[in-house]
Amino acid sequence: MARSRFPADHGLSSRILLTLFLLGLLYVVFVGVLIYLIGNWVLVALIAGGFLFVQYYFSDRIALYAMRGREVSPEQAPELHQMIDRLCALADMPKPRVAISDSDIPNAFATGRNQSHAVVCATTGILRRLSEPELEAVLSHELSHVAHRDVAVMTIASFLGILAGLVVRYSFYAGAVGGGGWGRSNDNRDNSGVVILLVVLVSAIVYALSFLLTRALSRYRELSADRAGAILIGRPSTLASALVKVSGEMARIPTRDLRAAEPLNAFFFAPALAPGFSFSSLFATHPPLQRRLDQLARLEAQLGRQA
């Protein structure tokens, strides 16, 4: 964890190490199977590595662009900057860049590969709806993500899924053009379809496993950020109030807008979930609201006893 006064979360650290170890093991097995089945896997790995590079080094710009966010100066948003200044001084951490997203969805997010390249963004919707203490609690949660390098960890953790997904697409393309160079010889031409099918099957399994691992890590890191952010400001009940208000206000947002924002749920303070079935609600990036509130209630009681 980067230097700051946010409380260390050894549970988060151990889960990060375990998840990365399992993903690394899965990656070794996956590459070994690809080497056995096909020869032209280097190009796919290079493409996936390029995606990882872009995602890792430009995650802040990508997220801001997707949410129509813009960086704001202290003159443009003095109250927001002052709030983040106070929290960064309290946490003893470098101040990230500050941005505002022109969206009515009440939310906030932090992104960037480290504290020196981080940005904290609040939507106009959350700025209008929350009180100053509630907004401060939400920003404390987001700054905890920055301090724990959560974006960098999740980018690395998602690499295997990206690679597996690209292999599936490449396999379908190879089949569509007659083998794509796999088994084009007379001896192997009849087996090319079987090889492509096996590659797709293995890649789909690897993608599913890596997806489940990263989602489990994502849910725990949200609980960790709730805990760290609430301890920093010393008011877990205020963060709970913000959670309830933001979750309730989501129901007032048009379904079309919520569905458009769902791909960015892993970044958000609270998930933007449209009514009815969706892939995001099936494999949640965040723990259930009640679980987050229960944790904050226990923390409020603990801090009260210590006072």
N, C-alpha and C positions, 0 to 999 in steps of 0.2 A: 504493500500500500504506500502511496505517496505521502510525503510529510504533511501532516495537518493535525489539528486537534480533534478531528472526528474519531470517535472511539473505534479501536481495532475490532474487527469481527473475525475471530479465528474460525468460526463455522463457515463463513463465506470463503475464506482463504483455503480451507481444506476442501470445500466443494469445488472451487476453481481448479485446484490441483488434481482432484480425482476426475473431474470432467475432462480436463485437457489430457490426462493420462489415458483415459478410455478412448477419447477421440483419436489420440496419437496411435494407440494400438489398433483401432479400427482402420486408421489410414494406412498403416503398414500392411495389414491384411488385404485391404482394398487394392493397393498398388500391386501387391504380389499376385492377386487374382488377375488384374489387368495385364500384367506382364505375361502371365501364363496364357491368357486367352487371346490377346492381340499384341501386335508389335508397335503400332503407331499410337502409343499413349502419351508420348512426350509432348506432342502439340497440345493435347488436351490439358496436360499439367501446366504448360506454359500459359495457356489462356486463363486457367483458373488462378495461377499465380498473379497474372496481370489484374484480374478482378480483385484479388486480395490486396494488392498494392494500392489500387485506386480506392477501394473501400476503406483501407486503413489510413491512408494519408489524406484523403479528401472526404472523410465521413461527415465532417462538420459542414462543408459546403453542400454536399449532397442532401443532407437532412434539411438545411435551411432552404435550399432551392425547392425541395418537395413540399415544404410547408409555407412557401412564399414568405419566408422570414428575411428580415433585413437587420443588419447591425445598426445600433443606435448609439449616439454619443451621450455624454452626461447632460448636454444642453437639450437634446431631443427628448430624453426620458430621465429627468433628474431624480424622481422618486424611486424608480426601479434601480437606477445606479446606486443611489444612497443605500438602499436595502441590501444590495449585493455587496457593497463596500463594508457594511456593518457585519454581515455574515462571514465574509472572507477574513476580516480582522479577528472576529471571534474564533474562526477555525484555523487561523494562522496559515493561510494558503494563498497562493497567487490569485489575483482576480482574473476570471475568464472574460472573454468578450461577451457583450450583452446584445441580445437581439429581441425583436418583437415580430410575431407572425400575425398577419392580417387575416385572422380566422375567428369565427364566432364559437368554435369548439373550445370549451374551457379546459385548457391544458397547458403544460410546460414540459420542456425536455432539455437535456444536456447532451452534448456530443463533442467529439474531439479525442484524439489518440492519447493525449496526456494533458497535464495542467497548463502547459505552455501553449497548447493549441486547442483549448477548450472554448466552447461557447454555451451560454445558458440562454434559452429562448422562452419567452412567455407569449401566449396568444392574447390578442385583444379581448377575446371572450373571457379569459380568466382574470385579466386585469379589471374588467368591469364588474365581475361577479363576486370576487373575494374581498374581504376586509384586509387591511394592511397586515395584521398579525397572521391571518390565514395564508396570505400570499408569501409572507416571510417563511412560514413553515414549509410551504411547497418548494420554495427556492432552496431552503436548507436541505431538503430531500434531494434535489437535483445536484447541489454542490457535493453531496456525499458520493454520488455516482462519479463525479469528476475525481474526487480524492481517491476513490477505490479503483480508478482506471477501468471502470466497467465497460465503456465503449470499446476500448482496445481488446479487452478480454473476450467480449462477445464477437468481435470481428474475427479474431483468431479462431475462436471456437466454431464459428459458422463456415470456416473455409472448407472443411470436408464436405459439408452439405452442398456448397457451391460447386465443388469439383464433381461430386456424384451427379448433380443435376445436369452439368454440362456434358458429362459422359453419356447420360441418357439421351440428350438431344443429339449429340454427335452420332450415337448409335442408330437412332431413327433416320438421321440424314444419310448415314452410310448405307442403310438398308434401302432407302428410297432411290439412291443413285447406283444401286447394284453392287453393294459391298463396300464402297468407299475405300478400296484398297485392301480390305480384309478378305483373305481367301480368294483372290482373283485368279490364282493359278487353276489349271484344269483339275488338279488333284483335290483342291480345297474349295472349288467354286460351290459344290453342293453343300458344304458345311458352313458357308458364310452366314446363312440365315440362322443356324443353330448358335453360332458364336455370338452374333448380334443379340439374339434373344437372351443368352446367358449373361452377357454384359449388361443389358438393360435390367434383368432381374437382380443381379448382384448390386448394381448401382442404386436401384430403387430401395433395396433392403438397407444399404449403407446410408442412403439419404434419410430414410425413416428413423433409423437408430440415432444418427447425429442430430436430427431435428428434435427428437424427444429429449436427448441429453441437454441440448442448448436451451430448450424451453424450461426444463426443470431448473437449470442454473438461473435463467432469467427470472423465474418466480421467486427464487430465494434472494436474489440480489435486490429485488424490490422490497422484500421484508427487511433486509439489512439496511437499505437506504432509509426506510421509514424509521427504523430504530435509531440509526446514527443521526439523522436530521432532527428527530424529536429530542434526543439527548442534548444536542448542541444548543438548541434554543430553550430547552428546559420546560417545554409545554407540549407534551404528547397529545393532550386534549385538543389543542389548536390544530394540529395536523389532522386529527380525526375529524374535526369539524370541516376542514377543507376537503377531505376525502368524501364525506357525506354530501357536501354541497356540490362538488364537481360531478360526482356520480349521478346525483339527482338531476342536475342541469343537462346531462347528456341526453336524457329522454326528450328534451325540448329541441334538440338539434335535428334537422332534416335527415332522414335515412340516407339519402344520396351523399350528403357530406360526410356522414360517419363511415360509410363504406369506402369512400375515397381516402379517408385517413387511416383505415385499418392496417395497411401495410407498414405504417410507422408506429404501431402500438408498442413495439419493444423499446422505443425511445420515451414514450409518454409517461407522465406522472400517473395517469389513470387511463385505462384502455378505452378507445373509442369504438364501442361495439354497437352495430346496428341491430334492431330487433330481429328475432328469428334465428335460423341456423346460419352459421358462417364458419369458415375454416379457423378464423381467429378465436372464436368462442370455444371451438372444440379443443384446440391445443393452445391454451391461454399463455400469454406472456407475463401475466400478473396473477398473483394469488387472489382468491375470492375476497370481496370487499369485507365480509364479516371477519375473515381471518386477520386482515390488516387492522381492523378496528379492535379486535380482541387483544392483539399484541400491544397496541397503543394503550388500551385500558389497563393491562397488566403493568406496563411501563409507568403509566401515570401513578398507579398505586405504589410502585416501588420508589419512585422519586418522592412521593408524599411521605412515605415512612422515613426516608433519609433526611428530609428537611427538618 
